[in-house]
Amino acid sequence: MHHAGGHRLAAMLAGAGEAFASAADRLTASFPPAVAAFLRLLLRAWGALSVPLLRGAVMLCMAMSVMVLAEKVLLGTASAAAKLLSRRRRPGRRDVPVEPDVEAGGGGGSSACFPMVLVQIPMYNEREVYQLSIGAACRLTWPADRLIVQVLDDSTDAAIKELVREECERWAGSGVDVRYEARTDRAGHKAGNLTEGMRHAYARGCEFVAIFDADFQPSPDFLARTVPLLLRDPGLALVQARWEFVNADECLLTRMQEMSMDYHFKVEQQAGSSLCSFFGYNGSAGVWRRQAIVESGGWDERTTAEDMDLALRAALLGWEFVYVGDVKVKSELPSSLGAYRSQQHRWSCGPALLFKKMLREIVAAERVPAWKKLYIVYNFFVTRRVVSTFFTFFFFSVLLPAKTLFPQVRIPTWQMVCVPTATTLLNSAGTPWRRSAHLVVPWVAFENAMALHRFKAILIGLFEAGRANEWIVTRKSGNGRPTPGAEGRRLKRRCRLHWLELLVGALLLASGCYDCVHGHGYFYLFALPQSIMYFAIGFELLGVHHTS
């Protein structure tokens, strides 16, 4: 019986090879003899190599899927253990305020006991949110003579610059030490802006630096809950708070972003903090020890991941970080697909370029133990950013559709079903199921489709291509509310097509239809919904649409 099945399979393969050769001859018949011979050679070589190449790709994806799943299990276990331990400690432990009590304002001329804190707010043409961020920073509970709010305005719009200046003067009139600083150029973008802010004499006199992007609104007790951690541990360089989002319910795009960001903070950041006191600084809602910034060489604009760059250099000097998920800071998600794609390009390209530039420094670092170097290189960069992104795009959007044309290529069930399901469940560990369970399927399709854009950005970063240092400021609407006239602008939209996404969507649609008609599996159940998501991204049908 087995021999008969094997003979039938061999006959099918031989017939397929003969049919392919015949089709190649017919295809090249209309070309000149020399060109036809060359094309015939290429086509026959592809016919002979396609199946072995696909089988090699299957083996490669097997290894990558195991790497990705193992990393998800490690992070999930570490974050769950940290959460369990924090719950056990919580009844007898709270973030101890600095003495004398912060809420009391330091009491009778004793504010000198408090460290000097500099709050930096870098901004660029932030008409919609400048009042929110400046107001929140000025309301922070801290002795007025020990707090400096520094507004770093890189705006190119003179009207917006005047509005920001007037807002700073208004708060300065109420007794808050607000310093308005503007540069003559935008050299270095955010990194250059922060560097310029640190050069002022009053900034050099501060012990700690809290940084908030223009759309962030810290609660009044933010400093009281974060600075004490830095005071208790002189080896601590950074306290990172969690982001929460005021416009998460604005549209489907923001809901899906919230699910991804929940996993990032609740699992990735918490696990990095618990395992080795290292994680990527998020660029906002964190408090730095100024000494650590200075010792690490300050801000560097060589990549678009200036926040991760500084964190990595500080970690290689032996500084440690802590993530406090209980401290949440309001912020805003990109509500348009164009803004989200620009943000994701920056967040994918920057770390790839940074990894390329700093790999030797990581390996040669003397103050970091070998296991921490392994975590940074293998987990933090290679698996989480490169392998995971490539596997997500290649396996689901290239290999599986190609398999429908080559039924002799087998993919084990555990790789095609079990590993993706387990990975999806682990990715959704940070998401409240009551709120977002019904969005898991579109969210998975969206993340699969965005992997193409992210992987393209990773390649640009690794090869330092033309857009490697492209910096586009994410557009904001202000506290989740549309700005005046926004509804009218949403009805107007300049249709921008993303051809790569449209091409992959068409390939998935074609392979899904082919599998539905001629196949013997259920690949079309995945391919057709996935193609719809690619088309939605390709035609920019997701999110809120604005015109400039």
Backbone torsions as a table, in degrees:
resi	resn	phi	psi	omega
1	MET	NA	-47.8	179.6
2	HIS	-64.0	-39.6	179.9
3	HIS	-64.0	-39.4	179.7
4	ALA	-64.0	-42.5	178.3
5	GLY	-62.8	-39.6	179.6
6	GLY	-65.3	-41.0	178.6
7	HIS	-64.0	-39.8	179.1
8	ARG	-63.5	-42.5	178.7
9	LEU	-63.2	-42.1	179.0
10	ALA	-63.3	-40.1	178.9
11	ALA	-64.8	-39.8	178.8
12	MET	-62.8	-44.1	-179.2
13	LEU	-65.3	-40.2	178.7
14	ALA	-64.6	-41.7	178.2
15	GLY	-63.7	-40.3	178.9
16	ALA	-64.2	-39.1	178.9
17	GLY	-65.5	-42.9	178.2
18	GLU	-63.9	-40.5	178.9
19	ALA	-63.9	-39.4	179.5
20	PHE	-65.3	-42.1	179.6
21	ALA	-64.5	-41.6	178.2
22	SER	-62.8	-42.3	179.2
23	ALA	-65.4	-36.7	178.2
24	ALA	-64.6	-40.4	178.8
25	ASP	-63.7	-42.3	-179.6
26	ARG	-67.0	-37.6	-177.0
27	LEU	-66.7	-36.0	-174.9
28	THR	-93.4	-0.2	-174.8
29	ALA	-64.2	-29.7	-175.6
30	SER	-83.5	-4.9	-178.4
31	PHE	-91.5	162.3	172.9
32	PRO	-57.7	153.5	-174.0
33	PRO	-53.6	-45.8	-177.3
34	ALA	-65.1	-44.1	179.1
35	VAL	-65.9	-41.4	-179.7
36	ALA	-61.7	-40.8	179.7
37	ALA	-64.1	-41.8	-179.9
38	PHE	-65.8	-44.9	178.8
39	LEU	-64.3	-39.0	179.1
40	ARG	-62.7	-39.1	178.1
41	LEU	-63.7	-43.7	179.5
42	LEU	-63.8	-44.8	-178.0
43	LEU	-65.7	-40.6	178.9
44	ARG	-69.2	-35.7	176.4
45	ALA	-63.2	-42.2	177.4
46	TRP	-63.6	-39.9	178.3
47	GLY	-61.5	-33.8	-179.8
48	ALA	-81.3	-29.7	-173.3
49	LEU	-99.0	-16.6	-172.0
50	SER	-59.4	-46.7	-178.1
51	VAL	-66.9	-47.8	175.9
52	PRO	-58.7	-38.3	178.6
53	LEU	-64.3	-42.7	179.4
54	LEU	-65.7	-38.6	177.7
55	ARG	-66.1	-37.0	174.3
56	GLY	-63.9	-38.3	177.9
57	ALA	-65.1	-36.7	177.5
58	VAL	-62.7	-44.4	179.1
59	MET	-63.2	-41.3	177.8
60	LEU	-61.6	-43.6	179.6
61	CYS	-67.6	-31.0	174.5
62	MET	-59.2	-49.0	-178.7
63	ALA	-63.5	-43.5	-178.8
64	MET	-66.6	-37.9	-180.0
65	SER	-64.4	-37.5	177.6
66	VAL	-67.2	-41.0	177.6
67	MET	-59.8	-46.7	-177.8
68	VAL	-65.4	-45.2	-179.2
69	LEU	-63.7	-42.2	179.5
70	ALA	-61.7	-39.4	179.1
71	GLU	-67.0	-39.1	177.9
72	LYS	-63.9	-40.5	179.3
73	VAL	-64.6	-43.8	179.6
74	LEU	-60.2	-49.3	-178.1
75	LEU	-65.6	-42.3	179.7
76	GLY	-62.8	-42.4	179.5
77	THR	-65.2	-44.7	-178.3
78	ALA	-65.0	-43.3	-179.3
79	SER	-68.3	-37.8	178.1
80	ALA	-65.7	-41.4	178.5
81	ALA	-64.0	-41.8	178.9
82	ALA	-63.3	-40.4	179.5
83	LYS	-65.6	-40.9	179.6
84	LEU	-65.0	-43.4	179.9
85	LEU	-66.0	-37.9	179.9
86	SER	-66.8	-34.2	177.6
87	ARG	-66.1	-38.5	-179.3
88	ARG	-68.6	-33.1	-178.9
89	ARG	-82.8	-20.8	-168.4
90	ARG	-58.8	-40.3	-177.2
91	PRO	-56.0	-31.9	-177.9
92	GLY	-111.1	11.0	-174.6
93	ARG	-138.9	134.4	171.3
94	ARG	-137.9	163.5	175.2
95	ASP	-66.3	107.8	-173.4
96	VAL	-69.4	125.7	178.3
97	PRO	-71.7	158.4	177.0
98	VAL	-67.3	139.8	175.6
99	GLU	-92.3	137.1	-0.7
100	PRO	-72.2	163.7	-169.8
101	ASP	-54.1	130.4	-177.7
102	VAL	-61.8	-40.7	-177.2
103	GLU	-61.6	-27.3	-178.8
104	ALA	-83.3	-1.9	177.8
105	GLY	76.8	17.3	176.6
106	GLY	92.0	-19.2	174.5
107	GLY	64.2	114.2	167.6
108	GLY	43.7	61.9	171.5
109	GLY	73.6	14.3	-179.1
110	SER	-100.9	22.6	-178.6
111	SER	-67.2	-15.4	178.2
112	ALA	-62.7	-17.5	177.3
113	CYS	-70.5	-17.5	-178.4
114	PHE	-88.2	142.3	175.6
115	PRO	-72.3	153.7	175.1
116	MET	-75.5	130.6	-178.6
117	VAL	-121.8	130.5	174.2
118	LEU	-105.1	126.7	176.0
119	VAL	-106.5	116.0	179.9
120	GLN	-101.8	131.9	176.7
121	ILE	-126.1	93.0	175.3
122	PRO	-76.7	137.9	-179.8
123	MET	-148.7	159.1	-179.2
124	TYR	-147.0	106.4	179.0
125	ASN	50.7	51.5	-174.5
126	GLU	-99.4	61.3	-177.3
127	ARG	-59.0	-37.6	-173.0
128	GLU	-77.1	-24.5	-169.5
129	VAL	-125.7	-3.5	-172.2
130	TYR	-60.9	-36.7	179.9
131	GLN	-67.2	-37.0	-179.1
132	LEU	-64.2	-48.9	-175.9
133	SER	-70.7	-43.6	179.6
134	ILE	-64.5	-43.8	179.4
135	GLY	-61.9	-43.2	179.6
136	ALA	-64.6	-40.6	179.6
137	ALA	-66.4	-37.7	-179.0
138	CYS	-73.9	-16.9	178.7
139	ARG	-92.6	2.5	180.0
140	LEU	-61.0	137.2	-179.8
141	THR	-79.3	103.2	179.9
142	TRP	-165.9	146.2	179.0
143	PRO	-52.8	132.3	-173.7
144	ALA	-59.3	-33.3	-178.0
145	ASP	-84.5	1.6	177.7
146	ARG	-117.3	13.4	-177.4
147	LEU	-133.0	130.7	175.2
148	ILE	-124.9	125.2	176.1
149	VAL	-101.1	118.9	-176.5
150	GLN	-111.9	113.7	179.0
151	VAL	-96.7	114.1	-176.8
152	LEU	-101.6	97.2	-170.6
153	ASP	-99.3	110.4	176.4
154	ASP	-98.9	16.4	-174.4
155	SER	-60.2	143.6	175.1
156	THR	-101.8	-10.0	178.1
157	ASP	-89.9	115.8	-175.9
158	ALA	-61.6	-35.8	-179.7
159	ALA	-65.6	-41.2	179.1
160	ILE	-68.2	-40.3	178.2
161	LYS	-59.0	-40.2	179.8
162	GLU	-67.1	-39.2	177.5
163	LEU	-62.4	-43.8	-179.7
164	VAL	-65.6	-42.8	178.8
165	ARG	-60.7	-43.9	179.4
166	GLU	-63.8	-37.8	178.2
167	GLU	-64.5	-40.7	177.9
168	CYS	-64.3	-42.4	179.0
169	GLU	-64.7	-36.1	179.0
170	ARG	-63.1	-43.9	179.4
171	TRP	-71.8	-34.0	177.3
172	ALA	-63.0	-34.2	177.8
173	GLY	-67.6	-20.0	178.9
174	SER	-92.2	6.0	175.0
175	GLY	104.3	1.2	179.2
176	VAL	-90.0	137.8	178.6
177	ASP	-81.3	91.0	-178.8
178	VAL	-109.3	129.2	178.9
179	ARG	-115.8	120.6	177.2
180	TYR	-94.8	121.8	-178.9
181	GLU	-126.4	130.5	178.6
182	ALA	-130.5	139.9	179.1
183	ARG	-98.2	162.9	177.5
184	THR	-85.0	-16.6	176.9
185	ASP	-146.1	170.8	-177.2
186	ARG	-106.4	32.9	-178.5
187	ALA	-57.2	128.9	178.5
188	GLY	80.6	-0.1	178.9
189	HIS	52.5	-130.5	-175.4
190	LYS	-65.0	-42.7	179.8
191	ALA	-60.5	-43.6	178.2
192	GLY	-65.2	-36.6	179.0
193	ASN	-65.3	-45.9	179.1
194	LEU	-65.7	-38.9	178.2
195	THR	-61.6	-44.8	179.3
196	GLU	-62.4	-39.0	178.8
197	GLY	-64.2	-33.5	-178.8
198	MET	-76.1	-11.8	-177.2
199	ARG	-80.0	-14.9	-178.9
200	HIS	-70.5	146.7	-176.6
201	ALA	-60.6	-40.5	-179.4
202	TYR	-66.5	-30.1	178.2
203	ALA	-71.1	-37.1	179.0
204	ARG	-67.5	-17.0	178.1
205	GLY	-87.8	0.4	-179.5
206	CYS	-94.8	143.1	-178.9
207	GLU	-86.4	-34.4	-177.8
208	PHE	-127.6	151.2	-178.4
209	VAL	-129.7	117.4	174.5
210	ALA	-100.5	135.1	-175.6
211	ILE	-122.5	131.3	177.5
212	PHE	-134.2	128.9	172.2
213	ASP	-67.5	168.3	-168.5
214	ALA	-66.1	-19.2	-179.5
215	ASP	-99.4	9.0	-175.9
216	PHE	-95.6	140.9	-177.3
217	GLN	-129.6	86.9	179.0
218	PRO	-67.6	147.8	174.9
219	SER	-74.0	157.7	-176.9
220	PRO	-55.3	-30.4	-176.4
221	ASP	-90.2	12.6	-175.7
222	PHE	-57.0	-51.5	-178.1
223	LEU	-66.1	-37.0	-179.6
224	ALA	-64.9	-23.0	-178.4
225	ARG	-99.9	-10.8	-177.7
226	THR	-114.8	-43.5	-177.8
227	VAL	-59.4	-39.3	178.8
228	PRO	-56.5	-32.6	178.3
229	LEU	-63.7	-39.0	178.1
230	LEU	-70.5	-34.5	179.1
231	LEU	-69.8	-34.9	-178.1
232	ARG	-75.3	-25.1	-175.1
233	ASP	-127.7	101.3	-178.4
234	PRO	-66.6	-13.7	177.7
235	GLY	-90.0	1.9	-177.7
236	LEU	-92.3	126.6	-178.1
237	ALA	-98.8	-30.8	-169.8
238	LEU	-144.1	136.2	168.4
239	VAL	-116.5	117.9	-178.5
240	GLN	-105.8	127.0	176.5
241	ALA	-94.2	169.4	-179.3
242	ARG	-90.3	148.4	175.0
243	TRP	-92.9	141.3	166.2
244	GLU	-128.5	160.7	-163.0
245	PHE	-123.2	126.3	-176.0
246	VAL	-78.3	-19.4	-176.6
247	ASN	-118.1	27.7	-177.3
248	ALA	-60.9	-29.3	-177.7
249	ASP	-93.0	11.7	-175.3
250	GLU	-66.3	-40.2	-178.6
251	CYS	-162.4	176.4	-179.9
252	LEU	-61.1	-38.0	-179.5
253	LEU	-60.1	-44.8	-179.1
254	THR	-70.7	-32.7	177.1
255	ARG	-64.1	-42.8	-179.4
256	MET	-69.5	-36.4	174.6
257	GLN	-61.8	-41.0	179.9
258	GLU	-59.3	-40.2	179.7
259	MET	-63.0	-42.7	179.3
260	SER	-67.2	-41.7	-179.0
261	MET	-69.9	-32.4	175.1
262	ASP	-59.6	-43.8	178.6
263	TYR	-64.6	-42.3	-178.3
264	HIS	-58.7	-47.6	-176.5
265	PHE	-78.0	-49.1	-173.9
266	LYS	-70.7	-27.7	-175.9
267	VAL	-112.1	-61.1	-174.1
268	GLU	-63.9	-50.5	-177.9
269	GLN	-68.6	-41.7	179.8
270	GLN	-64.2	-41.3	-179.5
271	ALA	-66.6	-43.3	178.5
272	GLY	-62.0	-39.9	178.1
273	SER	-64.8	-39.2	-176.5
274	SER	-78.2	-38.8	-174.4
275	LEU	-74.6	-48.2	-173.6
276	CYS	-146.1	19.7	177.7
277	SER	54.8	35.4	177.2
278	PHE	-139.5	138.4	172.5
279	PHE	-162.5	170.1	179.0
280	GLY	-78.7	124.0	175.8
281	TYR	-61.9	136.2	-174.4
282	ASN	-83.8	-1.8	176.1
283	GLY	86.4	-8.7	-179.6
284	SER	-158.5	160.0	179.4
285	ALA	61.3	37.3	176.2
286	GLY	-132.8	157.9	177.2
287	VAL	-120.0	123.2	179.6
288	TRP	-103.5	148.3	166.0
289	ARG	-80.8	122.3	-175.1
290	ARG	-59.2	-34.2	178.5
291	GLN	-58.4	-39.3	-179.8
292	ALA	-67.6	-38.3	177.5
293	ILE	-62.8	-45.7	-178.0
294	VAL	-65.5	-47.8	-178.7
295	GLU	-62.4	-30.1	-178.1
296	SER	-82.5	-3.9	178.6
297	GLY	99.0	4.4	177.3
298	GLY	76.0	-170.8	-178.8
299	TRP	-74.4	142.8	-178.4
300	ASP	-130.6	130.1	-176.8
301	GLU	-94.3	17.5	-175.7
302	ARG	-68.2	-19.3	175.4
303	THR	-135.3	172.5	175.1
304	THR	-85.8	4.7	177.0
305	ALA	-111.6	56.0	-177.0
306	GLU	-62.7	-28.2	178.8
307	ASP	-69.8	-46.6	177.7
308	MET	-67.2	-34.4	178.7
309	ASP	-59.5	-51.0	179.6
310	LEU	-62.8	-42.7	-179.5
311	ALA	-62.2	-41.6	-178.7
312	LEU	-66.9	-43.4	179.1
313	ARG	-64.5	-37.0	177.9
314	ALA	-67.5	-40.8	179.7
315	ALA	-63.6	-37.2	-179.8
316	LEU	-69.3	-16.4	174.9
317	LEU	-91.0	0.1	177.4
318	GLY	100.2	-1.0	177.9
319	TRP	-70.9	151.0	-179.2
320	GLU	-116.8	158.8	-179.4
321	PHE	-125.5	157.0	174.2
322	VAL	-137.8	138.6	177.3
323	TYR	-104.7	129.7	179.2
324	VAL	-117.2	98.0	-176.9
325	GLY	-70.8	-18.4	180.0
326	ASP	-75.1	-19.9	178.4
327	VAL	-94.0	113.3	-175.7
328	LYS	-114.3	140.6	-179.7
329	VAL	-123.4	128.3	-180.0
330	LYS	-69.7	139.2	177.2
331	SER	-151.7	-171.6	-173.7
332	GLU	-129.4	139.8	176.2
333	LEU	-92.2	148.4	173.5
334	PRO	-61.1	128.0	-176.8
335	SER	-100.3	-6.1	175.5
336	SER	-112.4	147.5	-177.4
337	LEU	-65.3	-36.1	178.6
338	GLY	-61.4	-44.2	178.5
339	ALA	-65.6	-39.6	179.9
340	TYR	-65.8	-42.1	179.0
341	ARG	-63.4	-40.4	177.3
342	SER	-62.8	-42.3	178.5
343	GLN	-62.8	-45.8	-178.7
344	GLN	-66.9	-33.1	174.9
345	HIS	-61.4	-45.1	-179.7
346	ARG	-65.4	-42.1	-177.2
347	TRP	-73.9	-18.6	178.7
348	SER	-98.1	-41.9	-178.2
349	CYS	-69.8	-44.7	-177.7
350	GLY	-57.5	-52.9	178.7
351	PRO	-61.1	-35.5	179.0
352	ALA	-64.4	-44.8	178.3
353	LEU	-66.4	-38.6	178.3
354	LEU	-63.2	-42.6	178.9
355	PHE	-60.9	-42.7	178.7
356	LYS	-61.4	-41.4	-176.2
357	LYS	-75.8	-28.0	-170.5
358	MET	-112.9	4.0	-177.7
359	LEU	-57.0	-46.4	-179.1
360	ARG	-63.9	-39.2	178.8
361	GLU	-64.7	-38.4	178.6
362	ILE	-62.8	-47.9	-178.1
363	VAL	-64.5	-36.6	-175.3
364	ALA	-87.2	-6.3	-176.8
365	ALA	-59.4	131.5	-176.0
366	GLU	-95.1	-21.1	-176.6
367	ARG	-92.0	3.7	-176.7
368	VAL	-116.4	128.6	178.7
369	PRO	-64.6	158.5	-174.9
370	ALA	-60.5	-39.3	-176.9
371	TRP	-67.2	-31.4	177.7
372	LYS	-73.1	-37.2	173.9
373	LYS	-60.7	-42.3	179.1
374	LEU	-61.3	-41.8	179.1
375	TYR	-62.9	-44.7	-177.9
376	ILE	-64.1	-47.1	-176.1
377	VAL	-73.6	-53.6	-171.9
378	TYR	-77.7	-51.8	-175.9
379	ASN	-79.1	-55.6	-170.4
380	PHE	-67.2	-41.9	-176.4
381	PHE	-100.9	-62.2	-168.7
382	VAL	-65.8	-57.4	-174.5
383	THR	-72.1	-50.1	-172.0
384	ARG	-70.6	-34.3	-173.2
385	ARG	-105.1	-44.0	-176.0
386	VAL	-89.9	-58.7	-174.8
387	VAL	-63.5	-47.4	-177.7
388	SER	-60.5	-43.2	-179.0
389	THR	-67.2	-46.3	-179.9
390	PHE	-63.8	-45.2	-179.2
391	PHE	-60.8	-44.9	-178.3
392	THR	-59.3	-44.7	179.6
393	PHE	-72.5	-52.7	-170.8
394	PHE	-67.1	-44.6	-175.2
395	PHE	-67.9	-48.8	-173.3
396	PHE	-82.6	-27.8	-173.6
397	SER	-110.5	-8.6	179.0
398	VAL	-123.9	-55.9	-173.7
399	LEU	-68.2	-47.5	-179.4
400	LEU	-62.3	-43.7	174.9
401	PRO	-62.7	-38.4	179.5
402	ALA	-65.1	-32.3	-179.3
403	LYS	-62.1	-29.4	-178.8
404	THR	-63.8	-25.6	179.6
405	LEU	-89.3	-12.1	-178.6
406	PHE	-129.9	78.1	-176.3
407	PRO	-62.9	-18.3	179.4
408	GLN	-73.5	-11.6	175.8
409	VAL	-86.7	119.1	-176.4
410	ARG	-102.2	135.8	172.7
411	ILE	-116.8	121.8	-177.9
412	PRO	-57.3	147.3	-179.6
413	THR	-59.8	-38.1	-178.0
414	TRP	-63.1	-33.6	-179.7
415	GLN	-78.9	-34.8	-174.9
416	MET	-84.4	-26.8	-174.9
417	VAL	-122.0	-54.5	-170.4
418	CYS	-66.3	-49.3	-177.4
419	VAL	-65.4	-47.7	176.9
420	PRO	-59.7	-37.1	179.2
421	THR	-66.1	-45.7	179.3
422	ALA	-63.5	-40.7	179.2
423	THR	-63.8	-41.7	178.8
424	THR	-62.6	-43.4	179.9
425	LEU	-63.4	-40.1	178.7
426	LEU	-69.5	-36.6	177.6
427	ASN	-64.8	-30.4	-178.6
428	SER	-91.0	9.9	-176.9
429	ALA	-62.8	-30.3	-178.3
430	GLY	-86.6	-1.7	-174.9
431	THR	-96.8	128.8	174.0
432	PRO	-62.8	116.3	-172.9
433	TRP	-65.9	-34.1	-179.8
434	ARG	-62.9	-30.5	-177.0
435	ARG	-86.7	-35.6	-167.4
436	SER	-128.5	8.6	-177.3
437	ALA	-58.6	-35.9	-177.1
438	HIS	-73.6	-8.1	-178.9
439	LEU	-103.3	3.0	-175.1
440	VAL	-61.4	-44.3	-177.3
441	VAL	-64.7	-53.1	177.1
442	PRO	-63.1	-31.9	178.4
443	TRP	-64.4	-44.0	177.9
444	VAL	-62.7	-44.2	178.4
445	ALA	-62.7	-38.7	179.4
446	PHE	-66.0	-45.1	179.1
447	GLU	-64.6	-38.8	176.6
448	ASN	-61.3	-43.7	-178.4
449	ALA	-69.9	-39.9	179.3
450	MET	-68.4	-18.9	178.6
451	ALA	-60.9	-31.2	176.6
452	LEU	-62.1	-48.5	-180.0
453	HIS	-64.1	-40.8	-179.2
454	ARG	-68.7	-40.9	-179.2
455	PHE	-67.8	-36.5	175.0
456	LYS	-60.8	-41.8	178.2
457	ALA	-65.4	-37.2	177.8
458	ILE	-62.5	-43.8	178.3
459	LEU	-63.2	-40.3	177.4
460	ILE	-60.9	-40.6	179.0
461	GLY	-68.3	-44.6	-177.8
462	LEU	-64.9	-36.1	-178.6
463	PHE	-98.5	4.6	179.0
464	GLU	50.1	50.6	179.6
465	ALA	-74.7	-175.5	-170.7
466	GLY	-57.1	-34.8	-176.2
467	ARG	-97.8	17.3	-174.6
468	ALA	-61.6	-33.0	-178.9
469	ASN	-115.1	26.2	177.9
470	GLU	-68.9	129.9	-178.5
471	TRP	-126.9	111.9	176.1
472	ILE	-118.7	119.9	-178.2
473	VAL	-67.6	131.2	-178.8
474	THR	-68.1	127.3	-178.8
475	ARG	-71.0	141.4	-178.7
476	LYS	-126.7	153.7	-178.6
477	SER	-111.2	-17.9	175.7
478	GLY	96.4	94.2	172.3
479	ASN	62.4	24.5	177.9
480	GLY	78.2	1.6	179.2
481	ARG	-104.1	135.7	178.1
482	PRO	-66.1	145.0	177.7
483	THR	-74.7	161.6	-178.2
484	PRO	-53.2	130.0	-180.0
485	GLY	85.5	0.7	-175.8
486	ALA	-66.1	-36.0	-178.2
487	GLU	-60.9	-41.1	178.1
488	GLY	-64.5	-38.2	-179.1
489	ARG	-68.7	-30.1	-178.3
490	ARG	-68.0	-25.1	-179.9
491	LEU	-76.1	-22.2	177.0
492	LYS	-96.2	133.6	176.7
493	ARG	-149.6	134.7	175.5
494	ARG	-86.8	115.3	-175.5
495	CYS	-71.4	112.4	177.0
496	ARG	-111.1	125.1	-177.4
497	LEU	-97.3	139.2	175.4
498	HIS	-109.8	100.5	-167.1
499	TRP	-68.6	-35.1	179.1
500	LEU	-61.9	-44.8	178.6
501	GLU	-64.0	-39.8	178.2
502	LEU	-65.3	-38.8	178.8
503	LEU	-65.0	-47.8	179.7
504	VAL	-64.9	-37.9	176.4
505	GLY	-61.2	-40.5	178.6
506	ALA	-66.3	-40.2	178.0
507	LEU	-64.2	-41.3	177.8
508	LEU	-65.9	-40.4	178.5
509	LEU	-63.0	-44.5	179.9
510	ALA	-64.7	-44.3	-179.3
511	SER	-68.4	-35.2	177.3
512	GLY	-65.9	-42.8	177.8
513	CYS	-65.5	-40.5	178.2
514	TYR	-62.0	-43.8	-180.0
515	ASP	-66.0	-36.0	-179.7
516	CYS	-65.8	-36.6	-176.6
517	VAL	-86.1	-44.5	-171.6
518	HIS	-112.2	-14.9	-174.0
519	GLY	-79.2	172.8	178.9
520	HIS	-120.1	8.6	179.7
521	GLY	-117.5	-157.5	-177.3
522	TYR	-125.8	29.3	-179.3
523	PHE	-61.0	-32.4	-178.2
524	TYR	-61.1	-26.4	178.3
525	LEU	-65.3	-26.8	175.2
526	PHE	-91.5	-43.9	-171.1
527	ALA	-65.5	-41.4	-175.6
528	LEU	-67.4	-49.5	175.4
529	PRO	-62.1	-36.4	179.8
530	GLN	-66.3	-37.4	177.9
531	SER	-65.2	-35.5	178.1
532	ILE	-61.4	-42.1	179.5
533	MET	-66.1	-38.8	176.3
534	TYR	-61.8	-41.8	178.2
535	PHE	-65.6	-38.3	179.0
536	ALA	-62.3	-37.6	177.0
537	ILE	-75.6	-42.3	-178.4
538	GLY	-61.3	-36.8	179.1
539	PHE	-95.7	4.0	-178.2
540	GLU	54.4	52.9	179.4
541	LEU	-91.0	-8.0	-179.1
542	LEU	-93.9	151.9	172.2
543	GLY	83.3	-174.9	179.2
544	VAL	-94.1	139.5	-175.9
545	HIS	-108.3	126.8	178.5
546	HIS	-119.6	155.4	167.8
547	THR	-112.1	150.0	-177.6
548	SER	-77.4	NA	NA
